[in-house]
Every structure is written in C-alpha cells, then in structure tokens.
Amino acid sequence: MSIDISTIVPVYRSQAMLPELHRRLVGALEQIGRPFEIILVEDCGGDDSWSVIEQLAAADPRVLGLRLARNYGQHNALLCGIRAARGELVVTLDDDLQNPPEEIHRLLARLDEGYDVVYGSPQAETHGFLRDQASRITKLALQGAMGVESASKVSAFRVFRARLREAFSAYRSPSVNIDVLLTWGTTRFGSVLVRQDERAVGDSGYTLRKLINHAINMMTGFSVLPLQVASVLGLAFGSMGFLVLLYVLLRYLVDGSAVPGFPFLASIIAIFSGVQLFALGIFGEYLARMHFRSMERPPYALRSSTAAQCDTETVHDQCC
C-alpha cells in the first residue's frame, strides 16, 4: 500500500514519552484518514529509547525505527528520516509532545493552499527566558537564507512535500539544517498558529550553548554573511586607521609635535589586533568546513533498523 504521510520524530532520551507519543500520533493520523508511517530516529541518547522503539515497531507495522551509530544532532537525525520516508508528504515534530499531534491536520490544510512547506508556529513559547533568546538568535541566523518573515515562523513542527528532498539529495556535509536545505527546493513557505504544550517529562536536550553553536553553524555553513561582516569591519577599521594617521601628520605639520602617550598607541594596536583576530577566526571556520567536506564525512551513519532483515539494506541505502 502506498504511503501518503511520513511522520518523522528524532528521538533523544525520551523513553518515558514514546508510548504516549505513539498513541497520540496514531490517533491523530487515523482521524486524517490517509495511509501513514511513523519513523522514529534514535539519536543515541544513552537511555532505553531504542528498546521502546523496537517494542513499538514489533506491535505496529506502520512504525519504522532507525538507530544512528552515535549522537549526531536533531537535524542530522531528521535528514536520515527524511531520506528513508516513503510518503508524498513529510511531517516532522519533536519527541517531547510539545508539538501536539492533534494539530497536524491544520498544517496539512494550510499546505493544500499552495505551499510547499508549512510550519506550526507556537502561539506562545513555553521555554525558559534563556532558551527563548537562543531561539531568537537561531531565527536571526536563518533570515539570510529564508527571509525575515519565513524565518520568524520556523519551528520543529513542520510539513513539506517529499519531492523537495531532491534538491539536497547529494548533500553530505556534517553540518545540517533542514530549514536551510528546504530553501534549496522552494520559496513557498507558510505557517499556521498552533498551541505548544508543556514538556511532560524531563528537560530539553537543547541547552543555550547548543543553540548558540547551532546558530553559528548555520551562519558559517550556509551563508557568507560572516565573511561580509569581516570585510566591512576591515574596511571600517582601515578607514579609522587612515584618519588617525592623517590626524597625527596634520598635528605634526601644524604644531610641530607628535601625539604623546603610550596608552593612545596601545589602544589603537589592541583595536586593530582584535579585528584581525576576529577576521582570522571567521576564515578559520570556513576553512574547517571545507576541510570536513573534503574528507566526505557523512552527516550520520546507521547502526540498526527495525525494518525486516530483507529490507535493511534498502533502508540503509535510502538514508545514507
């Protein structure tokens, strides 16, 4: 039987929530009335999530479990699931039940209005202050690739047409951002307001540090904005240095005296040295990414799958 909807959930330390997540997903998708599959990608969180996934897959043939070889990150796990999906439409959501499965039908209805990607934007954020600020930083980093309006609506709760993955089928960099990759295949983004529930169990795996690193990865991995910033800073401080030199020369010609004081010279040297090191750091980030790409390091690798043994190689080929 053909599959219409593939629902992908990256799993990280969520063994306590998986049975309830499965129950609610099945209930919501059955109400939609279209053939579906549920792909649970376990990102090596170190708990018993994989055992729970195996139990769910054994009891429900619509569940496919994929286990990564090590912890790669949420977007890398999503990419693995997206490449293994068989449906015409792909739905992604988090494993913590903050994205209510009962709202999926609203995203699908919005998609039918002519969009290729629809985000379920939360009516109100339920994270802490620092996490909300880090999310805003991430969205600012996305603006260059997606546009201001689209980036402001981005969330992990999304639905898109599976044909979009053809635009990034050959992508093999270890730095992955699904939202940026989707821009390679379309510009038709939409959104709908949905509720966001409180996390029932445990804490989020996304810390402030991880979100900031994620934003930096997006800016240096999918944009030339940092290089442009380095160029502008170099031009600005070079101009300032020229003005300082002009001031010194004019004062010498007019008064016959030089600018006194070591602090003045030390400040100028410190400013220019700092800008140079900042620019070198940006260049180093880009060189590091070029280095990793030249190594052809994959974005993920599969350890095991709940698919039948005869289909395991096919699933692995689709993912990797």
VENRAMO-V923759 format. One record per backbone hydrogen bond with DSSP energy under -1.0 kcal/mol. NH is the residue of the N-H (numbers start at 0). CO is the residue of the C=O. If there is no record, write none. Layout:
# VENRAMO-V923759
{{NH/CO} {NH/CO}}
This chain:
# VENRAMO-V923759
{{3/34} {4/34} {5/88} {6/36} {7/90} {8/38} {10/40} {16/13} {17/13} {20/16} {21/17} {22/18} {23/19} {24/20} {25/21} {26/22} {27/23} {28/24} {29/25} {30/26} {31/27} {32/28} {36/4} {37/61} {38/6} {39/63} {40/8} {41/65} {42/10} {51/47} {52/48} {53/49} {54/50} {55/51} {56/52} {57/53} {58/54} {59/55} {62/59} {63/37} {65/39} {66/303} {67/41} {68/300} {76/72} {77/73} {78/74} {79/75} {80/76} {81/77} {82/78} {83/79} {88/3} {89/159} {90/5} {91/157} {92/7} {102/99} {103/100} {106/102} {107/103} {108/104} {109/105} {110/106} {111/107} {112/109} {113/110} {115/187} {116/187} {117/158} {118/189} {119/156} {120/118} {120/191} {122/193} {131/127} {132/128} {133/129} {134/130} {135/131} {136/132} {137/133} {138/134} {139/135} {140/136} {141/137} {145/141} {146/142} {150/146} {151/147} {152/149} {153/150} {157/91} {158/117} {159/89} {160/115} {161/87} {163/160} {164/161} {165/162} {166/163} {170/167} {180/176} {181/177} {183/180} {184/181} {185/181} {188/186} {189/116} {191/118} {193/120} {196/97} {210/206} {211/207} {212/208} {213/209} {214/210} {215/211} {216/212} {217/213} {218/214} {219/215} {220/216} {221/217} {227/223} {228/224} {229/225} {230/226} {231/227} {232/228} {233/229} {234/230} {235/231} {236/232} {237/233} {238/234} {239/235} {240/236} {241/237} {242/238} {243/239} {244/240} {245/241} {246/242} {247/243} {248/244} {249/245} {250/246} {251/247} {252/248} {253/249} {254/250} {264/260} {265/261} {266/262} {267/263} {268/264} {269/265} {270/266} {271/267} {272/268} {273/269} {274/270} {275/271} {276/272} {277/273} {278/274} {279/275} {280/276} {281/277} {282/278} {283/279} {284/280} {285/281} {286/282} {287/283} {288/284} {289/285} {290/286} {291/287} {292/288} {293/289} {294/290} {295/292} {296/291} {302/66} {303/66} {305/64} {310/307} {314/310} {315/311} {316/312} {317/313} {318/314} {319/315}}
